[in-house]
Amino acid sequence: MPVLDWTRAGAPKAKNVPAMRQFTRWAQYLGGLLEHHQVPGFLSNADEARDLDDDYAEWRAFLLRWHDLYGDQRRSAAELRSSAEPDIGMPDRWEGTFPTTAAGRLLTPKSLGRILTGQIGRWRGNVVLRSEIDTHTRARTYYIEHTPNPEPAEAKPAGPEGVNAPEETGLFQEPQNKPANPQTRQTPP
């Protein structure tokens, strides 16, 4: 009955929910349900929990270093892998943040491409990995998007050409023109 009561009240969404990548809408609705029934503190410890997440911290360090080295320049997995090769007598340009195997070896370009593809669109603080397909080479390239704020206020699915999708008009309604993969954009020829 709590859900029916909440929906009769218009299914209000929580306003003070942190961005949670692809789960932001879910968190807003669940937080709204809890707030409606006077259950406070939903996700109030999200920042502290992120600090405990080693995977989050490692990816954030890698993406920030990538941004320091290349800004928003597009790079293939092979180019990134090549840039991680050590130069004898020179410091590690990646400062130990480049992903490696369990044995500490550099990944192959193909393996690196696979793990990068799995990280597309996942915000790590104020940085996120993005990808485009080069229309000339048909190769996937990756780049870092860096925002001045810790995370976007509200994560909305990207529409064609990176335009934000329209705001939902009903409970859990999907955007009308949802692209096949909102995290990959085609570069113009």
Beta strands, then each sheet from edge to edge (+ up, - down):
strand 1: 127-133
strand 2: 140-146
strand 3: 184-186
sheet 1: 2+ 1- 3-
end
